[in-house]
Each structure stands twice: as C-alpha cells, then as structure tokens.
Amino acid sequence: MRRLLPEPAAIGVDPYEAYGDLPRLRLGMVMSADGSVTDAEGWTDGLGGAADFRVFRTLRALADGIVVGAGTVRTGRLGPARLRDDLRARRGGPPAPIVVVSRSLDLDWTLPLFTEAETPTIVVTTRTAESRVPGRLRVVAAGEDDVDLPAAVRALREDLGHEHLLCEGGPSLAAALIRASLVDELCLNIAPTLLGGARHTRLLEGLDAEVPLDPAALYLDEGVLFVRYRLRA
Ligand SMILES: NC(=O)c1ccc[n+]([C@@H]2O[C@H](COP(=O)([O-])OP(=O)(O)OC[C@H]3O[C@@H](n4cnc5c(N)ncnc54)[C@H](OP(=O)(O)O)[C@@H]3O)[C@@H](O)[C@H]2O)c1
C-alpha cells in the first residue's frame, strides 16, 4: 500500500500502522467509483478485491466493536468475526464482537453470526423489543420504541468497554450515525470500477443535511484508493 497523502511515502506502508490512530467511531465502507456500495450480486465482495479485504480485515482487527445494521445482516452474507493468525497476534486477543443494530429484531437467530461467534455477537435494540432477543446473546437496550444511537454507543463504551468502534454500514445505519454526529472518521475504499446497473446502492441512505469533510489521508493499493476523511464537529 502506497501513501499519497498527507505526504507521499517512498516505501510501502503497513495498513495496521497506518490505520492504528483510532478515532472513537470510524465508518469503513467500500464503493465503486460511480458510488455503489453493492456489487452485481447485491453484496460487497466483488467490489474491492484483495487490497480492499486487507484493509477491511485490518480495520476489524483494530476495533473494539464492529457495528452493522440489521439490513446488512439480512443479506445472510455476514459471518461471525474471525481473525487471521497474524492479525490475532498483533491484536493480542480474540476478535472484536459484531454489534447488530435492529429495531424490529426481524433477524434469523440461526445464522452462524448468532450461534458460532468466537466473541459473542451483541444486539442493540429498543427497551420495548429487548425481551425478544434470545437469552444466549448479549443485548444493549437504548431508547423506548426507536434505537437511541447516542445512548447505545455510550453503553457500548461505558458498560461493555468497547471504546473504539468500527461501523461497516450499511447505508441506512451509516447515515443515522452521521446524523447523530457520532462518526469521527469515514474510511472510504474506492474500487477501480464503474458498476452502473439496477443494483446500484448509494453510500448513504437518508442523510438530509450537508456534512463537511476534511481529507486526512490517501493510500493506493492495487488500483483501490483508500481515502480517510475526518468529519467536522
Ligand atoms: N459496501 C459496503 O461497505 C457495505 C457495507 C455494509 C452493507 N452494504 C450493503 O448495504 C445493504 C444493506 O444496507 P441497508 O441500508 O439496507 O441496511 P443497514 O444500514 O445495514 O441496516 C438498517 C437497519 O438498521 C436498523 N436500525 C436501527 N436503528 C436505526 C437507525 N436509527 N437508523 C437506521 N437503521 C437503524 C434497522 O433495522 P430493523 O429493520 O431490523 O429495525 C434498519 O432497517 C446491503 O445490500 C449490503 O450488502 C455495503
């Protein structure tokens, strides 16, 4: 991976070190150059290739909790967090838990994400719905009938000790976290491809205000551009 900004580096940079300055909440997503976060299959695997996966795995290994929206879980493609041996050694412990945010709890509890995770998956939901989460799972209840995202993030940090969070999307949850001013950094991996087509899914769904960004770093690896933006407070 080559660093182009803040100043170009002559030799390759190690993603684990490059992304090691952890913000409190980092949003990490991949999209095509024409702005789609889903590939032709409606998932993300076909977008960024091996270079994207290296950074994806690195961001997971660095995080204390990996937050995803229920819509992403409902694709059925999200497995439990796993760590490769090299990243496990650098992290010095098991993977961070996946944290699923859902109001409806319309989720398939038989998915490996809920039954086979080395670090048990956490469900964030409302106080009204919390009793419907299977007892073997950890639950954070925040808000009465709608998920109170600031309260949920506070509980993840203060009650469960997950200080540095990574949100992997999808577009609805990502926009909701930005609306609530909870996102400090956007790590956008731009795949060198134009997708077009009917399956085009935008990066953010439901963001109704302009949010200024400060570019903080730019890397290039196998044609994928890795941009890091700070969100202005
Ligand atoms: N390229 C990438 O990096 C990337 C990453 C992730 C996902 N994706 C793609 O994105 C798509 C899924 O995205 P999505 O937007 O449909 O779903 P999503 O953002 O993953 O999840 C949305 C769901 O989160 C729950 N939620 C709880 N509180 C919320 C709040 N305040 N605001 C918003 N959501 C809240 C709701 O679940 P309930 O409905 O259960 O109440 C809501 O339906 C999939 O196609 C996936 O492949 C792409």
The ligand as an SDF file (V2000), in Angstrom:
LIG
                    3D

 48 52  0  0  0  0  0  0  0  0999 V2000
  -20.0370   -1.5520    0.5530 N   0  0  0  0  0  0  0  0  0  0  0  0
  -20.0860   -1.6410    1.8510 C   0  0  0  0  0  0  0  0  0  0  0  0
  -19.0920   -1.3080    2.5080 O   0  0  0  0  0  0  0  0  0  0  0  0
  -21.3240   -2.1730    2.5340 C   0  0  0  0  0  0  0  0  0  0  0  0
  -21.2790   -2.3540    3.9020 C   0  0  0  0  0  0  0  0  0  0  0  0
  -22.4250   -2.8410    4.5430 C   0  0  0  0  0  0  0  0  0  0  0  0
  -23.5690   -3.1190    3.8050 C   0  0  0  0  0  0  0  0  0  0  0  0
  -23.5620   -2.9470    2.4680 N   0  0  0  0  0  0  0  0  0  0  0  0
  -24.7920   -3.2350    1.6900 C   0  0  0  0  0  0  0  0  0  0  0  0
  -25.8300   -2.3940    2.1940 O   0  0  0  0  0  0  0  0  0  0  0  0
  -27.0810   -3.0710    2.0860 C   0  0  0  0  0  0  0  0  0  0  0  0
  -27.8120   -3.0020    3.4170 C   0  0  0  0  0  0  0  0  0  0  0  0
  -27.9440   -1.6760    3.8160 O   0  0  0  0  0  0  0  0  0  0  0  0
  -29.3250   -1.0630    4.3780 P   0  0  0  0  0  0  0  0  0  0  0  0
  -29.1860    0.4030    4.3240 O   0  0  0  0  0  0  0  0  0  0  0  0
  -30.4670   -1.7130    3.6780 O   0  0  0  0  0  0  0  0  0  0  0  0
  -29.3580   -1.6100    5.8760 O   0  0  0  0  0  0  0  0  0  0  0  0
  -28.4100   -1.3460    7.1250 P   0  0  0  0  0  0  0  0  0  0  0  0
  -27.9680    0.0720    7.1830 O   0  0  0  0  0  0  0  0  0  0  0  0
  -27.3890   -2.4190    7.1860 O   0  0  0  0  0  0  0  0  0  0  0  0
  -29.4370   -1.6340    8.3090 O   0  0  0  0  0  0  0  0  0  0  0  0
  -30.5580   -0.7850    8.5050 C   0  0  0  0  0  0  0  0  0  0  0  0
  -31.3060   -1.3120    9.6900 C   0  0  0  0  0  0  0  0  0  0  0  0
  -30.6390   -0.9830   10.9110 O   0  0  0  0  0  0  0  0  0  0  0  0
  -31.5960   -0.8700   11.9540 C   0  0  0  0  0  0  0  0  0  0  0  0
  -31.6100    0.4170   12.6350 N   0  0  0  0  0  0  0  0  0  0  0  0
  -31.8340    0.6070   13.9650 C   0  0  0  0  0  0  0  0  0  0  0  0
  -31.7970    1.8710   14.2710 N   0  0  0  0  0  0  0  0  0  0  0  0
  -31.5790    2.5350   13.1520 C   0  0  0  0  0  0  0  0  0  0  0  0
  -31.4680    3.9160   12.8780 C   0  0  0  0  0  0  0  0  0  0  0  0
  -31.5550    4.8560   13.8270 N   0  0  0  0  0  0  0  0  0  0  0  0
  -31.2770    4.2490   11.6070 N   0  0  0  0  0  0  0  0  0  0  0  0
  -31.1590    3.3130   10.6370 C   0  0  0  0  0  0  0  0  0  0  0  0
  -31.2370    1.9930   10.8650 N   0  0  0  0  0  0  0  0  0  0  0  0
  -31.4560    1.6150   12.1150 C   0  0  0  0  0  0  0  0  0  0  0  0
  -32.9490   -1.1220   11.2960 C   0  0  0  0  0  0  0  0  0  0  0  0
  -33.1600   -2.4990   11.4700 O   0  0  0  0  0  0  0  0  0  0  0  0
  -34.6020   -3.1860   11.5810 P   0  0  0  0  0  0  0  0  0  0  0  0
  -35.1930   -3.0270   10.2140 O   0  0  0  0  0  0  0  0  0  0  0  0
  -34.3100   -4.5980   11.9510 O   0  0  0  0  0  0  0  0  0  0  0  0
  -35.3440   -2.4390   12.6250 O   0  0  0  0  0  0  0  0  0  0  0  0
  -32.7020   -0.7600    9.8520 C   0  0  0  0  0  0  0  0  0  0  0  0
  -33.6150   -1.3610    8.9670 O   0  0  0  0  0  0  0  0  0  0  0  0
  -26.7740   -4.4960    1.6570 C   0  0  0  0  0  0  0  0  0  0  0  0
  -27.0450   -4.6170    0.2770 O   0  0  0  0  0  0  0  0  0  0  0  0
  -25.2800   -4.6460    1.9120 C   0  0  0  0  0  0  0  0  0  0  0  0
  -24.7090   -5.5450    1.0030 O   0  0  0  0  0  0  0  0  0  0  0  0
  -22.4790   -2.4570    1.8060 C   0  0  0  0  0  0  0  0  0  0  0  0
  1  2  1  0
  2  3  2  0
  2  4  1  0
  4  5  1  0
  4 48  2  0
  5  6  2  0
  6  7  1  0
  7  8  2  0
  8  9  1  0
  8 48  1  0
  9 10  1  0
  9 46  1  0
 10 11  1  0
 11 12  1  0
 11 44  1  0
 12 13  1  0
 13 14  1  0
 14 15  2  0
 14 16  1  0
 14 17  1  0
 17 18  1  0
 18 19  2  0
 18 20  1  0
 18 21  1  0
 21 22  1  0
 22 23  1  0
 23 24  1  0
 23 42  1  0
 24 25  1  0
 25 26  1  0
 25 36  1  0
 26 27  1  0
 26 35  1  0
 27 28  2  0
 28 29  1  0
 29 30  1  0
 29 35  2  0
 30 31  1  0
 30 32  2  0
 32 33  1  0
 33 34  2  0
 34 35  1  0
 36 37  1  0
 36 42  1  0
 37 38  1  0
 38 39  2  0
 38 40  1  0
 38 41  1  0
 42 43  1  0
 44 45  1  0
 44 46  1  0
 46 47  1  0
M  CHG  2   8   1  16  -1
M  END
$$$$
